[in-house]
Amino acid sequence: MGNDERRKFPRVDVDFVTVEIYRDDSFATDHAEICSVVNLSLTGMRFDSDRNFNADQLLKLTFILPESMVIIRVNAKIIHMSEINNRMYSYGVQFRNLGMFEQKQIEHFIQKSLNDRK
Protein backbone atom coordinates (compact mmCIF):
# COMPACT_ATOMS: atom_id res chain seq x y z
CA MET A 1 0.00 0.00 0.00
CA GLY A 2 1.48 3.39 -1.01
CA ASN A 3 1.74 6.49 1.15
CA ASP A 4 -1.20 8.15 -0.58
CA GLU A 5 -3.47 5.20 0.24
CA ARG A 6 -2.56 5.35 3.95
CA ARG A 7 -3.11 9.08 4.35
CA LYS A 8 -6.01 10.16 6.52
CA PHE A 9 -5.99 13.63 4.96
CA PRO A 10 -5.68 14.26 1.22
CA ARG A 11 -2.75 16.26 -0.11
CA VAL A 12 -3.21 18.67 -2.97
CA ASP A 13 -0.46 19.84 -5.28
CA VAL A 14 0.05 23.58 -5.24
CA ASP A 15 1.69 25.93 -7.71
CA PHE A 16 3.34 29.28 -7.08
CA VAL A 17 3.15 29.02 -3.29
CA THR A 18 6.19 29.77 -1.17
CA VAL A 19 6.81 29.23 2.51
CA GLU A 20 9.12 31.23 4.78
CA ILE A 21 11.05 28.86 7.01
CA TYR A 22 12.85 29.72 10.23
CA ARG A 23 14.69 27.33 12.47
CA ASP A 24 12.70 27.05 15.69
CA ASP A 25 15.56 28.24 17.87
CA SER A 26 16.41 31.33 15.83
CA PHE A 27 13.13 32.92 14.80
CA ALA A 28 14.29 36.42 15.71
CA THR A 29 17.83 36.23 14.33
CA ASP A 30 17.67 33.82 11.40
CA HIS A 31 16.93 35.04 7.89
CA ALA A 32 13.96 33.26 6.41
CA GLU A 33 14.57 30.52 3.89
CA ILE A 34 12.04 30.96 1.07
CA CYS A 35 11.05 27.58 -0.37
CA SER A 36 8.57 26.30 -2.95
CA VAL A 37 5.63 24.35 -1.58
CA VAL A 38 4.97 21.15 -3.54
CA ASN A 39 1.81 19.96 -1.80
CA LEU A 40 -0.33 20.71 1.21
CA SER A 41 -2.65 18.79 3.52
CA LEU A 42 -4.52 19.62 6.69
CA THR A 43 -1.68 18.17 8.76
CA GLY A 44 1.44 19.11 6.82
CA MET A 45 3.19 20.01 3.59
CA ARG A 46 6.04 19.09 1.32
CA PHE A 47 8.52 21.72 0.17
CA ASP A 48 11.78 21.78 -1.75
CA SER A 49 14.89 23.59 -0.54
CA ASP A 50 18.58 23.88 -1.22
CA ARG A 51 19.12 24.12 2.54
CA ASN A 52 20.00 20.98 4.45
CA PHE A 53 17.70 20.73 7.47
CA ASN A 54 18.01 17.91 10.02
CA ALA A 55 15.58 15.05 10.52
CA ASP A 56 13.12 15.81 13.34
CA GLN A 57 14.16 19.49 13.27
CA LEU A 58 11.51 21.93 14.45
CA LEU A 59 10.72 24.83 12.13
CA LYS A 60 8.49 27.90 12.11
CA LEU A 61 6.57 28.28 8.85
CA THR A 62 4.74 31.25 7.35
CA PHE A 63 2.77 30.98 4.09
CA ILE A 64 -0.25 32.46 2.34
CA LEU A 65 -2.92 30.21 0.91
CA PRO A 66 -3.59 30.76 -2.82
CA GLU A 67 -6.60 32.91 -3.65
CA SER A 68 -6.74 34.32 -0.14
CA MET A 69 -4.88 36.82 1.93
CA VAL A 70 -4.83 34.55 4.97
CA ILE A 71 -1.38 34.25 6.49
CA ILE A 72 -0.75 30.87 8.09
CA ARG A 73 1.91 30.73 10.81
CA VAL A 74 2.59 27.32 12.28
CA ASN A 75 5.30 25.26 13.92
CA ALA A 76 6.28 22.11 12.06
CA LYS A 77 8.52 19.08 12.47
CA ILE A 78 10.48 17.48 9.66
CA ILE A 79 9.29 13.89 9.32
CA HIS A 80 10.67 13.00 5.89
CA MET A 81 13.62 14.11 3.80
CA SER A 82 14.87 13.00 0.40
CA GLU A 83 17.62 14.30 -1.84
CA ILE A 84 16.40 15.48 -5.23
CA ASN A 85 19.91 16.11 -6.56
CA ASN A 86 23.22 17.18 -5.05
CA ARG A 87 21.90 20.69 -4.29
CA MET A 88 18.17 20.24 -3.64
CA TYR A 89 16.19 18.40 -0.99
CA SER A 90 12.51 17.60 -0.56
CA TYR A 91 11.05 17.78 2.96
CA GLY A 92 7.82 16.50 4.42
CA VAL A 93 6.76 18.34 7.55
CA GLN A 94 3.96 17.78 10.02
CA PHE A 95 2.19 20.82 11.48
CA ARG A 96 2.28 21.30 15.25
CA ASN A 97 -0.27 23.37 17.20
CA LEU A 98 -2.16 24.60 14.15
CA GLY A 99 -4.81 27.12 15.23
CA MET A 100 -8.50 26.37 14.61
CA PHE A 101 -8.92 29.33 12.24
CA GLU A 102 -5.86 28.34 10.20
CA GLN A 103 -7.01 24.72 10.15
CA LYS A 104 -10.40 25.76 8.74
CA GLN A 105 -8.74 27.93 6.08
CA ILE A 106 -6.49 25.07 4.94
CA GLU A 107 -9.42 22.64 4.97
CA HIS A 108 -11.47 25.04 2.81
CA PHE A 109 -8.56 25.47 0.36
CA ILE A 110 -8.06 21.69 0.04
CA GLN A 111 -11.78 21.00 -0.50
CA LYS A 112 -11.98 23.73 -3.15
CA SER A 113 -8.87 22.36 -4.89
CA LEU A 114 -10.29 18.82 -4.90
CA ASN A 115 -13.68 20.04 -6.21
CA ASP A 116 -12.02 22.11 -8.96
CA ARG A 117 -10.28 18.97 -10.27
CA LYS A 118 -13.52 17.02 -10.74
Order of alpha helices (4+ residues) and beta strands (2+ residues): alpha-beta-beta-beta-beta-beta-beta-beta-alpha
